[in-house]
């Protein structure tokens, strides 16, 4: 894949994701600010991220990893994903943009993924873990297990940031749920009027790239038996993080049901 083709894919990915997330860049910015706050309070790092290793959980094509590497020019990022197409894009895109600073890891969050991450990290400790618009795909019991694994992976003082749609309960929070739904609909309507691709259209476009289309059978095999999941409310996330050994957990940022959860070991 050529650099200009990758850049176009990433731009169109960012555009279609922003159609589902009203303040996507603001959400990224507050996550980066939280990482900067961690660096400022720790003697082993400097403001450029020297000595910092970040794990991007379900990294997709590398949107959040890219922003971390841009903001902290001496940090390293390990990106884990089970989607072979998105991981191939991330690896190629970020190696071209930040040579030697991004390590893609092909692993399933339903398996022993911490072993794969530790192998990629070698002797480096993972100081920060992040995730964006991904963990809502996990069933609640699997989400709890992932948080337990993160609790074992991060050292004391380590930071976890999860940005995602954490839906309101339509039975007990009908006003909030309908308000969030109306905001989602408005954001998508305005984006599509500008010609932004939908999720399905983006994937149709990706499959016109021969190198990526060759990965389609493997992608379909991996996700063939994944059932739809139920929404896990923010309260479940906070409770599970506390049980997993994070001594501090709370909501860092929120716009309707779009939430950034922060937890510290």
PyMOL commands that set and color helices and strands:
alter all, ss='L'
color gray80, all
select helices_A, chain A and resi 3-18+24-40+63-71+84-97+113-121+135-137+140-153+174-193+199-206+210-213+216-223+234-243
alter helices_A, ss='H'
color red, helices_A
select strands_A, chain A and resi 53-57+76-81+102-106+128-132+159-165+248-255+258-264
alter strands_A, ss='S'
color yellow, strands_A
deselect
rebuild
show_as cartoon
